[in-house]
Amino acid sequence: MQRVDGQHDHLWRLIEDISIGMLVTHDGEGDHLRARPMGARCKADENAIYFLTSVESGKDEEVESNHNVCVAFADSKGQKYVSVTGSASVSNDRARIRELWTTLDGAWFKNADDPAIRLLRVEPSHGEYWDSPGSIVSFVKMSFAAVTGAKVHTGENKKVDLGGR
């Protein structure tokens, strides 16, 4: 995959706009996969997606056991989807946790200085996005294609090299 800046930037904009991703890790017990929704903090200039997580959640052990992860983002109403694969790491970088903290994080943690918070960083290596003009337009195009036998084009699908590990 060759990096094309417009596609690279578009993928990162989609991640930022959707903002909730299903983080998929290996559970460390026979390579079973485990997914859960998490609020993403995108830092395209760092080639990183950050998540705040609890030390009690077990994600740090999962990442330590197998650092390969996937994060899937979906805006089903807007018909926009992104999947990235990469390498994850967990830290206790208190300054960065405070920097990334938002008011919504208060639903899970006492405050930005809560000792249970850990910073999970995903460095994406590859991504793929599907971006259509929306469900109504896509439905009309699919209906037209079904009636006429024409090939349907409902949007853009691109694979993007993100240059991570």
TITORMAR-552383 format. One record per residue: residue number from 0; residue in one letter; x, y, z of N, C-alpha, C in turn. Coordinates in steps of 0.05 Angstrom, whole numbers. Layout:
N
> num	residuo	nX	nY	nZ	caX	caY	caZ	cX	cY	cZ
> NUM	a	X	Y	Z	X	Y	Z	X	Y	Z
...
! end
This chain:
165
> num	residuo	nX	nY	nZ	caX	caY	caZ	cX	cY	cZ
> 0	m	17	-24	0	0	0	0	17	25	0
> 1	q	12	43	-17	27	67	-19	11	89	-4
> 2	r	25	105	11	11	127	26	4	149	6
> 3	v	-21	156	7	-31	179	-9	-43	198	12
> 4	d	-30	222	13	-37	240	35	-66	247	38
> 5	g	-80	250	16	-109	256	18	-124	233	31
> 6	q	-117	208	24	-130	185	37	-122	182	66
> 7	h	-97	187	71	-86	186	99	-102	206	116
> 8	d	-103	231	107	-117	252	122	-147	246	125
> 9	h	-159	235	104	-187	229	104	-193	207	125
> 10	l	-176	187	126	-180	166	146	-179	177	174
> 11	w	-159	194	180	-157	206	206	-180	224	213
> 12	r	-191	239	193	-215	255	198	-239	238	205
> 13	l	-242	216	191	-264	198	197	-262	187	225
> 14	i	-238	179	234	-234	169	261	-242	190	281
> 15	e	-232	214	276	-238	236	295	-268	242	296
> 16	d	-281	242	273	-310	249	272	-326	227	285
> 17	i	-320	202	281	-336	180	292	-330	178	322
> 18	s	-305	179	330	-295	181	358	-299	157	377
> 19	i	-318	140	372	-321	116	389	-313	92	372
> 20	g	-293	78	382	-283	55	368	-286	29	384
> 21	m	-290	7	370	-290	-19	382	-261	-29	383
> 22	l	-249	-28	406	-221	-37	410	-221	-67	413
> 23	v	-207	-81	395	-205	-110	395	-177	-118	404
> 24	t	-176	-134	426	-151	-144	436	-153	-174	437
> 25	h	-130	-187	442	-128	-216	446	-130	-220	476
> 26	d	-147	-238	485	-151	-241	514	-128	-257	528
> 27	g	-109	-267	513	-87	-281	525	-92	-310	532
> 28	e	-116	-319	527	-123	-347	533	-130	-361	508
> 29	g	-111	-370	493	-116	-384	468	-122	-366	445
> 30	d	-115	-340	447	-118	-321	425	-147	-315	419
> 31	h	-164	-316	438	-192	-307	434	-192	-276	432
> 32	l	-210	-266	415	-212	-237	411	-233	-226	429
> 33	r	-228	-201	438	-247	-188	456	-250	-159	446
> 34	a	-275	-150	442	-280	-123	433	-297	-108	453
> 35	r	-291	-82	455	-307	-65	472	-306	-36	461
> 36	p	-328	-21	464	-329	7	454	-313	25	473
> 37	m	-298	43	461	-281	62	477	-280	88	462
> 38	g	-278	110	477	-275	137	466	-246	141	457
> 39	a	-243	148	432	-216	151	420	-208	180	420
> 40	r	-182	184	425	-170	210	423	-149	208	401
> 41	c	-154	220	378	-137	218	355	-115	239	355
> 42	k	-91	230	349	-68	247	346	-54	238	320
> 43	a	-65	247	298	-54	239	272	-24	247	269
> 44	d	-17	270	280	11	279	278	30	261	293
> 45	e	19	245	312	35	226	327	31	197	317
> 46	n	14	194	297	5	168	287	-4	151	311
> 47	a	-23	162	327	-31	149	351	-61	154	357
> 48	i	-73	133	367	-100	135	378	-98	128	408
> 49	y	-107	146	425	-106	142	454	-133	135	465
> 50	f	-132	119	486	-156	112	501	-149	114	531
> 51	l	-168	123	547	-164	121	576	-178	96	585
> 52	t	-165	80	601	-175	55	610	-169	51	640
> 53	s	-183	33	652	-178	27	680	-158	5	684
> 54	v	-141	7	703	-121	-13	709	-135	-40	716
> 55	e	-160	-38	726	-175	-62	734	-189	-76	710
> 56	s	-188	-64	686	-203	-75	663	-189	-99	651
> 57	g	-164	-102	656	-149	-125	644	-137	-119	617
> 58	k	-142	-96	605	-132	-90	579	-101	-89	579
> 59	d	-90	-79	601	-61	-78	602	-48	-105	600
> 60	e	-60	-125	614	-49	-152	612	-53	-164	584
> 61	e	-76	-158	572	-81	-168	545	-61	-156	525
> 62	v	-56	-130	527	-37	-117	509	-8	-127	515
> 63	e	-2	-132	540	25	-142	546	28	-170	535
> 64	s	7	-186	535	8	-213	524	10	-214	494
> 65	n	-4	-195	481	-4	-193	452	-11	-164	444
> 66	h	8	-150	434	5	-121	428	-11	-115	402
> 67	n	-17	-136	387	-31	-131	361	-61	-126	367
> 68	v	-71	-104	357	-99	-97	362	-112	-87	336
> 69	c	-138	-85	338	-154	-73	316	-173	-54	330
> 70	v	-179	-32	316	-199	-13	326	-218	-8	302
> 71	a	-243	-13	306	-263	-9	285	-282	13	293
> 72	f	-287	32	274	-304	55	279	-327	53	259
> 73	a	-351	59	269	-375	58	251	-394	81	256
> 74	d	-401	94	235	-423	113	235	-443	102	215
> 75	s	-461	85	226	-480	71	208	-500	90	195
> 76	k	-507	111	209	-526	130	198	-514	145	174
> 77	g	-488	152	177	-474	166	155	-461	148	136
> 78	q	-462	121	141	-450	101	124	-420	106	120
> 79	k	-407	110	143	-378	114	143	-366	95	163
> 80	y	-345	81	154	-332	60	170	-302	61	167
> 81	v	-288	55	189	-259	54	189	-250	31	206
> 82	s	-229	17	197	-216	-4	212	-186	1	211
> 83	v	-173	1	235	-144	3	235	-133	-20	251
> 84	t	-109	-29	243	-95	-49	258	-68	-37	265
> 85	g	-58	-46	288	-32	-35	297	-23	-48	322
> 86	s	-5	-33	335	8	-43	359	-1	-25	383
> 87	a	-7	-38	405	-16	-23	429	4	-25	451
> 88	s	3	-4	468	20	-4	492	4	11	514
> 89	v	10	5	539	-4	17	561	17	31	579
> 90	s	10	56	588	28	70	605	13	84	628
> 91	n	28	95	646	16	110	668	26	138	667
> 92	d	26	150	643	36	177	638	15	196	648
> 93	r	19	205	673	-1	222	686	-5	249	672
> 94	a	16	261	662	13	286	648	-3	283	623
> 95	r	2	262	608	-14	257	583	-43	251	589
> 96	i	-48	236	611	-75	229	619	-90	255	625
> 97	r	-77	273	640	-90	299	646	-95	315	621
> 98	e	-77	314	602	-80	329	577	-103	318	560
> 99	l	-107	292	560	-129	280	544	-156	279	558
> 100	w	-156	284	584	-181	282	600	-202	301	589
> 101	t	-227	290	589	-251	307	582	-271	303	604
> 102	t	-290	321	605	-312	319	625	-326	293	624
> 103	l	-330	282	600	-344	256	597	-329	233	612
> 104	d	-303	236	615	-288	215	628	-296	212	658
> 105	g	-308	233	668	-318	232	696	-340	212	700
> 106	a	-351	201	679	-371	180	682	-358	154	691
> 107	w	-332	150	685	-318	125	692	-297	129	714
> 108	f	-287	153	717	-265	158	736	-272	182	753
> 109	k	-259	183	777	-264	205	796	-256	232	784
> 110	n	-231	233	773	-220	257	761	-195	248	745
> 111	a	-182	267	733	-158	261	717	-135	249	733
> 112	d	-136	254	759	-114	243	776	-121	216	789
> 113	d	-144	204	780	-152	178	791	-129	158	786
> 114	p	-119	146	807	-96	127	803	-103	102	787
> 115	a	-128	97	783	-136	73	767	-134	77	737
> 116	i	-132	102	728	-131	108	699	-104	100	688
> 117	r	-105	87	664	-82	81	649	-86	92	620
> 118	l	-65	97	607	-66	107	579	-59	85	560
> 119	l	-77	78	543	-73	58	523	-68	72	496
> 120	r	-45	67	484	-38	80	459	-37	59	437
> 121	v	-51	65	415	-50	47	392	-36	62	370
> 122	e	-15	50	359	0	60	337	-9	45	312
> 123	p	-27	56	296	-37	42	273	-15	38	252
> 124	s	-16	14	240	2	9	217	-13	8	191
> 125	h	-38	-1	192	-54	-2	167	-83	6	174
> 126	g	-96	18	155	-123	25	159	-139	21	133
> 127	e	-165	20	136	-182	18	113	-208	33	120
> 128	y	-218	48	100	-243	62	105	-262	58	82
> 129	w	-288	60	90	-310	58	71	-326	83	77
> 130	d	-329	100	57	-343	126	60	-363	129	38
> 131	s	-388	128	45	-409	131	25	-423	157	29
> 132	p	-439	165	9	-453	191	11	-476	191	31
> 133	g	-482	169	44	-504	167	63	-524	146	55
> 134	s	-540	138	74	-557	115	70	-579	119	49
> 135	i	-590	143	47	-612	147	28	-600	146	-1
> 136	v	-578	160	-5	-565	160	-32	-556	132	-39
> 137	s	-544	118	-20	-535	91	-25	-558	72	-31
> 138	f	-580	75	-17	-604	59	-23	-614	64	-51
> 139	v	-616	89	-59	-625	96	-86	-606	84	-107
> 140	k	-580	86	-103	-561	75	-122	-562	45	-123
> 141	m	-566	31	-100	-568	2	-100	-594	-7	-114
> 142	s	-615	8	-109	-641	2	-122	-639	4	-152
> 143	f	-626	26	-161	-622	31	-190	-606	8	-202
> 144	a	-584	1	-188	-567	-21	-198	-582	-47	-199
> 145	a	-599	-53	-179	-613	-78	-179	-633	-79	-202
> 146	v	-645	-57	-209	-665	-56	-231	-651	-57	-258
> 147	t	-629	-42	-261	-616	-40	-287	-594	-60	-292
> 148	g	-584	-72	-271	-561	-91	-274	-535	-76	-275
> 149	a	-535	-50	-271	-511	-34	-271	-495	-40	-246
> 150	k	-469	-35	-248	-452	-38	-224	-457	-15	-205
> 151	v	-460	-22	-180	-466	-1	-160	-440	11	-149
> 152	h	-439	37	-147	-416	51	-134	-428	68	-112
> 153	t	-425	59	-87	-438	74	-65	-419	90	-49
> 154	g	-395	93	-57	-376	109	-42	-347	100	-46
> 155	e	-330	108	-28	-302	104	-31	-292	83	-11
> 156	n	-276	65	-20	-263	45	-3	-233	46	-9
> 157	k	-217	53	12	-188	55	8	-173	41	30
> 158	k	-151	28	23	-132	18	43	-110	38	45
> 159	v	-102	43	70	-82	65	75	-59	54	92
> 160	d	-35	58	83	-11	50	99	-6	73	118
> 161	l	-7	67	144	-4	88	164	25	88	176
> 162	g	42	70	166	70	71	173	78	64	201
> 163	g	60	52	216	67	43	243	85	19	243
> 164	r	89	8	267	106	-16	269	95	-39	254
! end
